[in-house]
Amino acid sequence: MSYIIEELSYKLSKKICCPIDRINDIEIVQYGIEVIIKGLIKVFTLVLIGLLLSNLSLLMCTSLAFILFRLVSGGFHFQSYMACFLFSMGILSTLSLLAETLSTYLLNWTLILPSFSVISFVILLVYRPLINQNRPFAEKNFIYLLLSIFYLTICILTSLILIRDSLEYAIAIQLSLLVQSITLISKKKVN
C-alpha cells in the first residue's frame, strides 16, 4: 500500500513541479502529497469503522482527543506506515468501544476519570513530549510541554463537564489521553 502511495505522490508531484520549472522541489511536494493521501486514508477508514460499529461520533471524539494530544506531545513511532495505520485504527476503535461499554457500569466516574488525568499528567511530566527533530521548534521542548499541559487541562475540564450528560464521551477523552501519554514512555533516560 505504501508503495502505491509513493508512486502516486511522485507522479502527482512531477505534474505539479514540471510545468512551473520547480524540478528541484519534487521530493518536497511528493512528501506533502503523501502526508495528505495517508491522512485521507486514515480519516476515510475511521469513518468506515465508525459506521460499521455504529459509534461514529464517539469514535471521532476519541480520535480527535488522541490526535490533538499527539500533535503537541509526540510519542512513539512505528517504522512503517502500515504498522502505524493498523495500530492507530485498532487502538482508536478499541478505545471508543471500551468507552461505550464502560459508560454502562455504575462506577464512581467522578473519582475514576480524574485519576486517569493524574496518571496522564505524571507520565507527561516525567517523560516529557517526544517530538520528532524535524518538527518546528523541536529543540524548544519546553514549548511542547506547555502546550501539552494546556491541552490536557482543557480536556480534563471538558471531561468533567461531560460526565453527567455524556459519560461515554468523557470516558473516551480520558482513555485517549491516557493511552497517548503512554506512548511517551520510551527507553530514553528520564530527565
C-alpha positions as CSV (number, residue, x, y, z in Angstrom):
1,M,0.0,0.0,0.0
2,S,2.8,2.4,0.9
3,Y,4.5,1.7,-2.4
4,I,1.3,2.7,-4.3
5,I,1.0,5.9,-2.3
6,E,4.7,6.7,-3.0
7,E,4.2,6.1,-6.8
8,L,1.0,8.1,-6.9
9,S,2.5,11.0,-5.0
10,Y,5.7,11.0,-7.2
11,K,3.6,11.2,-10.4
12,L,1.5,14.0,-9.0
13,S,4.5,16.0,-7.7
14,K,6.1,15.7,-11.2
15,K,2.9,17.0,-12.8
16,I,2.9,19.9,-10.3
17,C,6.6,20.8,-10.4
18,C,7.5,20.3,-14.1
19,P,5.2,22.9,-15.7
20,I,6.3,25.6,-13.2
21,D,10.0,24.8,-13.6
22,R,10.5,23.6,-10.0
23,I,12.1,20.1,-10.6
24,N,14.3,20.5,-7.5
25,D,11.1,20.6,-5.3
26,I,9.7,17.3,-6.5
27,E,10.7,15.5,-3.3
28,I,9.2,18.2,-1.0
29,V,5.9,18.2,-3.0
30,Q,5.9,14.4,-3.0
31,Y,6.3,14.3,0.8
32,G,3.4,16.7,1.2
33,I,1.2,14.8,-1.2
34,E,2.0,11.5,0.7
35,V,1.1,13.1,4.0
36,I,-2.3,14.3,2.6
37,I,-3.1,10.9,1.0
38,K,-2.2,9.0,4.1
39,G,-4.3,11.4,6.3
40,L,-7.3,11.0,4.0
41,I,-7.0,7.2,4.1
42,K,-7.0,7.3,7.9
43,V,-10.0,9.6,8.0
44,F,-11.9,7.5,5.5
45,T,-11.1,4.3,7.4
46,L,-12.1,5.8,10.7
47,V,-15.4,7.0,9.2
48,L,-16.0,3.5,7.8
49,I,-15.2,1.8,11.1
50,G,-17.4,4.2,13.0
51,L,-20.3,3.5,10.6
52,L,-19.7,-0.3,10.9
53,L,-19.5,-0.1,14.7
54,S,-22.5,2.3,14.9
55,N,-20.5,4.7,17.0
56,L,-19.2,7.2,14.5
57,S,-19.5,10.3,16.8
58,L,-17.8,8.6,19.7
59,L,-15.0,7.3,17.5
60,M,-14.5,10.8,16.1
61,C,-14.4,12.2,19.7
62,T,-11.8,9.5,20.7
63,S,-9.7,10.2,17.6
64,L,-9.8,13.9,18.0
65,A,-8.7,13.8,21.6
66,F,-5.9,11.3,20.8
67,I,-4.6,13.0,17.7
68,L,-4.6,16.6,19.1
69,F,-2.7,15.5,22.2
70,R,-0.3,13.5,20.0
71,L,0.4,16.7,17.9
72,V,1.6,18.6,20.9
73,S,3.2,15.7,22.9
74,G,4.6,13.5,20.2
75,G,5.3,9.9,21.2
76,F,6.4,6.5,19.9
77,H,6.5,6.0,16.1
78,F,6.4,2.7,14.2
79,Q,9.0,2.0,11.5
80,S,6.3,1.5,8.7
81,Y,3.2,3.3,7.6
82,M,1.2,0.0,7.6
83,A,2.1,-0.8,11.2
84,C,1.2,2.7,12.3
85,F,-2.1,2.6,10.3
86,L,-3.1,-0.8,11.7
87,F,-2.2,0.1,15.3
88,S,-3.9,3.5,15.2
89,M,-7.1,2.2,13.7
90,G,-7.2,-0.7,16.1
91,I,-6.4,1.4,19.2
92,L,-8.9,4.2,18.4
93,S,-11.6,1.7,17.6
94,T,-11.0,-0.2,20.8
95,L,-10.9,2.9,22.9
96,S,-14.3,4.1,21.5
97,L,-15.9,0.7,22.1
98,L,-14.3,0.5,25.6
99,A,-15.7,3.9,26.5
100,E,-19.1,2.9,25.2
101,T,-19.0,-0.3,27.3
102,L,-17.6,1.2,30.5
103,S,-20.2,4.0,30.5
104,T,-22.8,1.4,31.2
105,Y,-21.2,0.5,34.5
106,L,-22.4,2.3,37.6
107,L,-19.0,3.3,38.9
108,N,-17.7,6.4,40.7
109,W,-16.6,8.1,37.4
110,T,-16.1,11.5,39.2
111,L,-13.2,9.8,41.0
112,I,-12.0,7.4,38.3
113,L,-11.7,9.9,35.4
114,P,-9.6,12.5,37.4
115,S,-7.4,9.5,38.4
116,F,-6.8,8.9,34.7
117,S,-6.0,12.5,34.3
118,V,-3.4,12.4,37.1
119,I,-1.7,9.4,35.6
120,S,-1.6,11.2,32.2
121,F,-0.1,14.3,33.8
122,V,2.5,12.3,35.7
123,I,3.6,10.4,32.6
124,L,3.8,13.7,30.7
125,L,5.9,15.4,33.4
126,V,8.2,12.5,33.9
127,Y,8.8,11.6,30.2
128,R,8.2,14.9,28.6
129,P,7.0,15.3,25.0
130,L,8.8,13.2,22.4
131,I,9.0,15.5,19.5
132,N,10.4,14.5,16.1
133,Q,13.6,16.5,15.5
134,N,12.3,17.5,12.1
135,R,9.4,19.5,13.6
136,P,9.5,23.3,14.0
137,F,10.9,24.3,17.4
138,A,11.7,20.7,18.3
139,E,14.8,21.9,20.2
140,K,12.4,24.0,22.4
141,N,10.9,21.0,24.1
142,F,9.5,23.3,26.8
143,I,7.1,24.9,24.3
144,Y,5.6,21.4,23.6
145,L,5.5,20.6,27.3
146,L,3.5,23.8,28.0
147,L,1.1,23.1,25.0
148,S,0.6,19.5,26.3
149,I,-0.2,20.7,29.8
150,F,-2.6,23.3,28.4
151,Y,-4.3,20.7,26.2
152,L,-4.6,18.2,29.0
153,T,-6.1,20.8,31.2
154,I,-8.7,21.7,28.6
155,C,-9.6,18.0,28.0
156,I,-9.9,17.3,31.8
157,L,-12.3,20.2,32.2
158,T,-14.3,19.1,29.2
159,S,-14.5,15.6,30.6
160,L,-15.7,16.9,34.0
161,I,-18.4,18.9,32.2
162,L,-19.5,15.8,30.1
163,I,-19.6,13.3,33.0
164,R,-23.2,13.9,33.9
165,D,-24.8,14.0,30.4
166,S,-22.4,12.3,28.1
167,L,-20.4,9.9,30.2
168,E,-19.2,7.8,27.2
169,Y,-17.6,10.9,25.7
170,A,-15.9,11.9,29.0
171,I,-14.5,8.3,29.3
172,A,-13.4,8.3,25.6
173,I,-11.5,11.6,26.1
174,Q,-9.7,10.4,29.2
175,L,-8.9,7.0,27.8
176,S,-7.4,8.7,24.7
177,L,-5.3,11.0,26.8
178,L,-4.1,8.1,29.0
179,V,-3.1,5.9,26.0
180,Q,-1.5,8.7,24.2
181,S,0.5,9.6,27.3
182,I,1.7,6.0,27.5
183,T,3.2,6.4,24.0
184,L,5.6,8.9,25.6
185,I,7.2,6.2,27.7
186,S,10.4,5.2,25.9
187,K,13.8,3.7,26.6
188,K,15.4,7.1,26.9
189,K,16.6,8.4,30.2
190,V,14.1,10.3,32.3
191,N,15.0,13.9,32.7
